């Protein structure tokens, strides 16, 4: 593992310019311990040639706000909030991609509710974050069911508030992601009406500001190499990762074990398939009126394929 990391980093350094220096800092935003816990568990953070500073965020939206404000250089987010932010003018690009199964991206209801299908959600109240992957799965599920985007009433709330709103009956459904889905399922608090499998691409990204992509490309290359190796390591056996994640976040190990075991995250290059899926999401958001038709972003303009092409070259 260490040899491949070094080889990848060296290859990218040749493309990007001078090597990283110990006094340099890469500021990375993390969501609920995802990348940090993974990389610590995999042991890929040893021997960093720069300083890595972590910032924790409850969801993608505040992470992207911090990136827009220049408070962080990079972070990990789902495809939906990334697309929403890029369309709003945030100077950000995706430089690394992952695919996963979408069991944990789901529309949840209370177990006793009479709602059993997406059709049953018509005129119902659904809590989620605006522009999030939760918002995405609802829009995609409505299209699949032949319903208009305004067939439901959205209540835009952060995950903790959305969970309380569902429990209290203030909303009829909650569209959310991991670890919230696994935690709620294991506690017996919810039932899944529709997950994201088959209607969303299961893409997430490592993203960086335009400024960081210009000035910290070598650091980002090294970080990407280590993250890719950690993902490969966790794919073989999620238990060690789950143990570190549980200790860091404070939730039972059963939650991350359920999440990681079924998600099956894998690194993929930013290639034609990823670009096509990214464009389909943009088009979905345009149809739903979330982003304007003109000028709607083109997927090619918000993706940086240079890192992924280099990764493919050293596999």
Order of alpha helices (4+ residues) and beta strands (2+ residues): alpha-beta-alpha-beta-alpha-beta-alpha-beta-beta-beta-alpha-beta-alpha-beta-alpha-beta-beta-alpha-alpha-alpha-alpha-beta-alpha-alpha
